[in-house]
Structures are given as structure tokens and as C-alpha cells.
Amino acid sequence: MKKHFNRRQIIKSFLKIGLSLFSILFGSKKIFKKRISSRQMKIIKQITALPESGPWPTIDPFLFCVHHIDKYPKANENFTPKASLKGRNIGNDFSNYEGWSMYHGESVPGFPKHPHRGFETLTVVSKGTIDHSDSLGATARFGDGDAQWLTAGDGINHSEMFPLFNQRSNNILDFFQIWINLPSYSKRVKPNFQMFWKEKIPRVNVKDKLGITSNIELISGKFGGIDALEAPPNSWAKNSNNHFAVWIIHLKSKGSFMLPKTIKGINRSIYVLKNTNIELNEYSISSNSMIELFSEKNVNLYNNGNNTRILMLQGRPINEPVEKYGPFVMNTRSEIEEALYDYSRTGFGGWKWPNSGPIHGQYNGRFAKFINGDIERPE
């Protein structure tokens, strides 16, 4: 007898991890727009106050961005927090209670098995360790300056777990995760990921007029004639005509950096973190803000406060319809239905691991084992 497609059953199959996570990621939040003066309008399109927690607003070609900072306690021998989990909503803990969350992890914090289709994830880790496992048999352990660029494409199941290793003091996890849309002709490409090891990510030092040095971490794009590592083959970032860039600008106290202009029509946003004091062309900017800039204008960033970071996201808009449902981002509702159906049949490759949130044992260095079996370690 033919088995009929039951949408409710399919949703339920990944609801615990996938949909609960992504309802938080894409859930409606009240975002406050700030008034821009007539003088500021020469360089600033819009200023948006960021939420106190959760995902930040983004603009095309970006879908989503979040900054995770967790101050985990000392670790147990099994890589779990050496602290009581009582009172936490285990399986769905975004509480930031005592400065950290378990997220969807039950013993090790993190995001166990969940699917994606139709976009890319770019995970940039400043501090801490992430263990990746996926439905195509690939694994990775990366962190402390590394980045992972995953093209979900036609569909992948993966887990992102945060094992804790330091048994003597706190375990800090600090990373950005950015979702990048794929154009319609690339949404069903073969999934893959690549590692950007910290040893190979270009970091450019720039001195200002006072001799204070800023550091530009080039995750994608180019600056001062220096190119970032090559983007994945099917990424919107691959085409230089799209002027795609992801930079982390490290500004010292009282230091300044001139953000160079690019061509008109490119979407450019910078994110000012909490507890910062930044000026743009002498205009004071509130901390915890997203600033959309006119891409054809030079903008001077000046840091009146303590050392800080500024994230810049830039790219030509894809300008296609976006239909989002949980972990799937397509162009039409029918494509979302198709993604649900395909996932119910195939699991996007199934799951070869003994549990939904596997980790890779004692810390023996960073590595990536790719779909083809090749193993890569940073040099």
C-alpha cells in the first residue's frame, strides 16, 4: 500500500531540535529603528537597535546572524558543565542563566542533529571548540580563530556541539554564525563544507594617524589588495562582481579605521556590540546596534571606549523571493513542501552516529574529515 505524505509527522520528526531552534532564530522580535539626522543620512541608511539576545536582523544576501557568548563553568571528565542543570529547560535552554545556555544539548551543550536546505552557514569562532558531525559522514573539530563554511544546498543533517575541556577554570565560547542565502539556481547543489583554519585567515594590520593599529580579520572579501580565502564553489560570495565580504574589525581604544567605499548598490551593514562607544564620521552610535551604510561612501570608525570588535557584512542583493520554514530556506512555498517531503524520505543522508549530538573525544587538536574521506589538519 502506498504510504501517503503526512506533513504533521514529518514536522514532528525534527521539531524537538530543528523547529524549536529555528522558531527562535526566525521568530518575530520587536526591533527598534533609530532616527537618523539629516547630516548622518549622507553615510547611514538606517540604524537598528539589536535585541538583547537571539538573532540579529540582516539584509539580502544574508538571512540570519547571531553572536553566541557563553561563559561555561569548569568541565567534568565527560566534557559536560561541572554545574547543576536543575531549573534549566533541558533540550531547549536559551536562558543564559549564570552566563551560559545548554541550547538543545542534554549533557554537552550545543545543537544536536538538525537539517538544512537552500542556504549556507558560516561559523566564525573567536574562542572555544565546536564539534561538527553530519549525515554525509563528515566530521570536524574547530575553534579558537577558525571558521567553517557549510553549503547545505540540496540538504544536510548536521550537529554542532560544544564540548568543554578545561577542568580547572571556565570554558568560554564566543562565535558568530551567519546564514547566507543561495540564489535559486544553487539551492539544490551538492552539500559540502570547507574549513578556514586560523593560520590561513588573512589578518591585516592598519595604523591610524595616531599610530594605533587596527586589525582586520578577512573571513571573506578583500582589503588593501589582500584577498580572503576562496569561498565555496556555489556560494554567492564566489563571484567577485557580488562584492561579498565578511570582516571582523578589531578596534583598539582611541583607535580609528577608515572603512573604504565600494560600488553603489551593494548592501553593507556593520554591527556594534554591547558596551561599546563608537563614532562614525564623528557621529556617536549607540552600542548594540546594526548600521546600514551607503556602500559608495568612505566611513571613519573611531573607538571612544575599550578595545572592541565590529562585524561587517556586505554583498550584492540576490533580489529573489525568500520562503522560510524552520531550517529550510527556498523561493516558494511549494519548494518548502518538497523539502519536507524529501527530508521525510531520505533524512538527507540518514544518520550514522550513535546519538544525535556526537562529540569527538579528548582534545587532540583540530581537524576536518570531509565527505570524500580526506582528513585535513591546520598547518
C-alpha positions in Angstrom: 0.0 0.0 0.0 1.4 3.4 -0.9 2.5 5.5 2.1 0.9 9.0 1.9 2.9 12.1 2.8 1.9 13.2 6.3 3.2 16.7 6.8 2.5 16.6 10.6 4.6 13.5 11.1 7.4 15.0 9.1 7.4 18.2 11.1 7.3 16.2 14.3 10.4 14.2 13.3 12.6 17.3 13.6 10.5 19.5 15.8 12.4 18.9 19.0 15.7 20.2 17.6 15.1 21.9 14.3 11.9 23.8 14.6 12.2 24.9 18.2 15.7 26.2 17.4 14.7 28.0 14.2 11.5 29.4 15.6 13.8 31.2 18.0 16.1 32.2 15.2 13.4 33.5 12.9 10.8 34.3 15.5 9.3 37.7 15.5 11.0 40.2 17.7 10.4 43.9 18.2 13.2 45.7 16.6 13.6 49.4 17.1 14.6 51.7 14.3 16.6 54.8 15.4 16.0 58.2 13.9 18.8 59.4 11.6 19.8 63.1 11.4 19.9 64.9 8.1 23.8 65.0 8.4 24.0 61.3 9.2 21.9 60.5 6.2 24.9 61.2 4.0 26.6 57.9 5.1 23.9 56.0 7.1 20.7 54.4 5.6 19.3 53.1 8.8 20.2 52.3 12.4 18.5 49.4 14.2 18.7 48.5 17.8 19.8 44.9 18.3 17.8 42.6 20.6 19.3 41.8 24.0 19.6 38.2 23.0 18.9 36.0 20.0 19.4 36.6 16.3 20.2 40.0 14.7 18.4 41.5 11.7 20.2 41.1 8.4 19.7 42.3 4.8 20.0 40.4 1.5 22.0 38.3 0.7 22.2 37.5 4.4 19.4 35.6 6.2 20.5 35.5 9.8 23.3 36.3 12.2 23.8 35.5 15.8 26.6 36.2 18.3 26.9 33.5 21.0 29.0 34.3 24.1 28.8 31.6 26.8 30.9 31.5 30.0 30.6 27.9 30.8 31.9 26.6 34.1 34.7 24.1 34.7 34.3 20.8 32.8 33.6 17.3 34.0 35.7 14.4 32.6 32.9 13.7 30.1 33.1 17.3 28.6 30.0 18.5 30.3 29.5 21.5 32.6 30.5 20.9 36.2 27.4 22.6 37.5 23.8 21.7 38.3 21.4 21.7 35.4 18.4 21.9 37.7 15.9 24.5 36.7 17.0 24.6 33.1 14.7 23.6 30.3 16.9 20.8 29.1 16.5 20.2 25.4 15.6 23.9 24.8 17.6 26.0 27.2 18.4 29.6 25.8 18.2 31.0 29.3 21.7 32.4 29.6 21.3 31.6 33.3 24.6 32.2 35.1 26.0 33.4 31.7 25.5 30.2 29.7 23.0 28.1 27.9 22.7 24.4 27.1 20.7 25.2 23.9 19.4 21.9 22.6 22.1 19.8 24.3 21.1 17.4 27.1 24.5 16.9 28.7 27.0 18.6 26.3 25.8 22.0 25.2 25.1 22.6 21.6 22.8 21.9 18.7 22.3 18.2 18.1 21.2 16.8 14.7 19.1 19.2 12.6 18.6 19.6 8.8 19.2 22.5 6.4 18.4 23.1 2.8 18.8 26.1 0.4 21.4 28.3 2.1 24.9 28.4 3.7 26.1 28.7 7.2 29.3 30.5 8.1 30.5 29.9 11.6 33.4 32.1 12.9 34.8 31.0 16.3 36.8 33.5 18.3 37.2 31.3 21.3 36.1 27.8 22.3 35.6 24.5 20.4 32.8 23.2 18.1 32.4 19.5 17.1 30.7 19.0 13.7 29.1 15.8 12.5 26.8 15.4 9.5 24.6 13.0 7.6 27.1 12.5 4.8 29.7 11.0 7.2 31.9 14.1 7.6 33.2 15.4 10.9 35.3 18.3 12.2 36.6 19.9 15.3 37.4 23.6 15.0 37.6 26.8 17.1 39.9 29.5 18.6 40.1 31.5 15.5 38.8 29.1 12.8 35.8 29.3 10.6 33.6 26.7 8.9 31.7 27.5 5.7 29.0 24.9 5.0 26.9 24.9 1.9 23.7 23.0 2.8 22.5 23.1 -0.8 20.2 20.1 -1.6 20.1 19.1 2.1 22.2 18.0 5.0 21.7 16.9 8.6 24.4 18.1 11.0 25.1 18.6 14.6 27.1 21.4 16.3 28.2 20.5 19.8 30.3 22.5 22.3 32.4 20.0 24.3 34.1 21.5 27.4 37.8 20.6 28.1 39.1 22.9 30.8 38.6 21.2 34.2 40.5 23.9 36.1 38.7 27.1 35.1 35.8 28.5 33.0 35.3 27.4 29.4 34.5 30.4 27.1 32.6 30.0 23.8 32.5 33.1 21.6 31.3 32.8 17.9 29.3 34.4 15.2 27.1 32.3 13.0 25.9 33.8 9.7 23.4 32.4 7.2 24.0 33.3 3.6 21.3 32.9 1.0 21.8 30.9 -2.2 20.3 32.0 -5.5 17.6 29.8 -6.9 20.0 28.1 -9.3 22.2 27.0 -6.5 19.7 26.0 -3.8 19.9 22.3 -4.8 23.6 21.9 -5.3 25.6 19.1 -3.7 26.3 19.8 0.0 29.8 20.4 1.2 31.9 22.3 3.8 35.3 23.7 3.9 37.5 24.9 6.8 39.2 28.2 7.1 41.9 27.5 9.7 43.0 30.5 11.7 46.6 30.0 10.5 45.4 30.8 7.0 42.7 33.5 7.5 44.3 36.8 6.5 44.6 39.4 9.2 45.6 42.9 8.1 47.1 45.5 10.5 46.3 49.1 9.7 47.8 52.1 11.6 45.8 55.3 12.0 47.2 58.8 12.2 48.0 58.4 15.9 49.9 55.2 15.3 47.2 53.0 16.8 46.9 49.7 15.0 43.6 48.1 14.0 43.3 44.5 12.8 41.0 43.4 10.0 40.1 39.7 10.0 39.2 38.8 6.4 36.8 35.9 6.5 35.6 36.8 3.0 36.3 39.6 0.5 39.4 41.7 0.1 41.1 44.6 1.7 44.1 46.7 0.7 44.9 44.3 -2.1 44.8 41.2 0.1 42.2 38.5 -0.7 40.5 36.3 1.8 40.5 32.6 1.4 38.4 31.3 -1.6 34.7 31.0 -1.0 32.9 27.7 -1.7 32.3 27.0 -5.4 28.5 27.5 -5.4 28.4 30.4 -3.0 27.1 33.9 -3.8 30.5 35.0 -2.4 32.4 33.2 -5.1 31.6 35.8 -7.8 33.7 38.9 -7.3 31.1 41.0 -9.0 28.9 40.5 -5.9 31.4 42.4 -3.7 30.7 40.0 -0.9 32.6 40.5 2.3 32.6 39.3 5.9 35.1 41.2 8.1 35.8 41.4 11.8 37.3 44.7 12.6 39.3 44.8 15.8 39.5 48.4 17.1 41.7 49.4 20.0 40.7 52.1 22.4 41.0 55.5 20.9 41.9 53.9 17.6 40.2 54.6 14.2 39.8 52.8 10.9 38.6 54.0 7.5 36.1 51.6 6.1 36.7 52.0 2.3 33.9 52.6 -0.1 32.8 50.1 -2.7 30.4 50.5 -5.6 26.9 51.8 -5.3 24.0 49.3 -4.9 25.9 46.9 -2.5 24.2 46.1 0.8 26.6 46.9 3.7 25.9 46.6 7.4 28.1 46.9 10.5 27.2 45.5 13.9 28.3 47.4 17.0 28.5 45.2 20.1 27.2 45.8 23.6 29.1 48.1 25.9 30.9 50.0 23.2 31.3 53.6 22.3 31.8 54.1 18.6 31.7 57.1 16.3 31.0 57.1 12.5 32.4 60.2 10.8 32.1 61.9 14.3 28.5 60.8 14.8 28.1 58.9 18.0 26.5 55.4 17.6 24.6 53.6 20.4 26.1 50.3 21.4 24.3 47.1 20.4 23.2 48.5 17.0 23.1 47.5 13.4 24.0 50.3 11.0 23.2 50.0 7.3 25.7 52.2 5.3 25.8 53.7 1.9 28.4 51.4 0.3 29.7 54.1 -2.0 30.9 56.3 0.9 34.1 56.1 3.0 33.2 55.8 6.7 35.7 56.5 9.5 35.2 54.3 12.6 36.5 55.7 15.8 36.5 53.8 19.1 35.9 56.0 22.2 35.7 53.1 24.5 37.5 49.9 25.3 39.0 47.5 22.8 36.2 46.1 20.7 35.1 44.2 17.5 32.8 45.3 14.7 31.3 42.8 12.3 30.8 43.9 8.7 28.5 42.0 6.3 28.4 43.1 2.7 27.2 41.8 -0.6 25.1 42.5 -3.7 21.5 41.5 -3.0 20.2 38.4 -4.7 16.8 40.0 -5.1 14.7 36.8 -5.2 11.7 35.8 -3.1 12.6 34.1 0.2 10.3 31.5 1.7 11.5 30.3 5.1 10.1 27.4 7.2 12.2 26.2 10.1 15.6 25.0 8.8 14.7 25.3 5.1 15.0 28.5 3.0 13.7 28.3 -0.5 12.0 30.6 -3.0 8.4 29.3 -3.0 6.0 27.5 -0.6 5.9 24.5 -2.9 9.7 24.1 -2.6 9.3 24.2 1.2 6.7 21.4 0.9 9.1 19.5 -1.3 11.9 19.9 1.2 9.8 18.5 4.0 8.8 15.5 1.8 12.4 14.8 0.7 13.6 15.0 4.3 10.9 12.5 5.4 12.1 10.1 2.8 15.8 10.4 2.8 16.8 12.1 6.1 19.2 14.0 3.8 21.6 11.0 4.0 20.4 9.4 7.3 22.4 9.5 10.5 25.5 7.3 11.0 26.3 8.4 14.5 25.4 6.6 17.8 23.5 9.6 19.1 22.1 13.0 17.9 24.9 15.0 19.4 28.2 13.2 18.9 31.5 14.6 20.1 35.0 13.6 19.2 36.6 12.6 22.5 39.6 14.0 24.2 41.1 17.1 22.7 43.8 16.0 20.3 43.9 19.1 18.0 41.7 20.5 15.3 40.8 18.5 12.2 38.3 18.0 9.4 37.2 14.8 7.8 35.4 15.5 4.6 32.7 13.7 2.7 35.3 12.0 0.4 37.2 10.7 3.4 40.1 13.1 3.2 41.4 14.4 6.5 42.8 17.9 6.9 44.6 19.4 9.9 45.8 23.0 10.2 49.4 23.5 9.4 
